[in-house]
Amino acid sequence: MDAFTAGLLQRIRAAETDLTLARETGDDFLADVEQAELDDLRRLAAEHGVEVSAAEVSAA
């Protein structure tokens, strides 16, 4: 796995964690921000042919 892919998957994991925390604490604004970040990261991954699956993200 190259550095770009590893970094992208790491950022996706972090955004997923932050989104979960925002939802758990009831911070709707932060949840919206994190969801937008996650959507952007997944779009970027798709544009570069990086497959993002739950198993891959949690294992990377």
C-alpha positions in Angstrom: 0.0 0.0 0.0 1.4 3.4 -1.0 1.6 6.4 1.3 -1.3 8.2 -0.4 -3.6 5.2 0.1 -2.5 4.6 3.7 -3.0 8.3 4.5 -6.4 8.4 2.9 -7.6 5.4 4.7 -6.3 6.8 8.0 -8.1 10.0 7.4 -11.3 8.1 6.6 -11.0 6.1 9.9 -10.4 9.3 11.8 -13.5 11.0 10.2 -15.6 8.0 10.9 -14.5 8.0 14.6 -15.1 11.7 14.9 -18.5 11.4 13.3 -19.5 8.7 15.7 -18.4 10.7 18.6 -20.3 13.8 17.4 -23.5 11.8 17.0 -23.1 10.2 20.4 -22.7 13.6 22.1 -25.5 15.1 20.2 -23.4 17.7 18.4 -25.4 18.0 15.2 -23.2 20.7 13.7 -20.0 18.7 14.2 -21.8 15.6 12.9 -22.6 17.5 9.7 -19.1 18.8 9.3 -17.6 15.3 9.9 -20.1 13.7 7.4 -19.1 16.3 4.8 -15.5 15.5 5.4 -16.2 11.7 5.1 -18.1 12.2 1.9 -15.2 14.3 0.4 -12.6 11.6 1.5 -14.7 8.8 0.0 -15.1 10.8 -3.2 -11.4 11.3 -3.4 -10.8 7.6 -2.8 -13.2 6.7 -5.6 -11.5 9.2 -8.0 -8.1 7.5 -7.3 -9.3 3.9 -7.4 -8.9 3.4 -3.7 -11.5 0.8 -2.5 -12.9 1.7 0.9 -14.7 -1.0 2.7 -15.4 -1.3 6.4 -13.1 -4.3 6.8 -10.3 -2.5 4.9 -10.6 0.7 6.8 -10.7 -1.0 10.2 -7.7 -3.2 9.4 -5.5 -0.6 7.8 
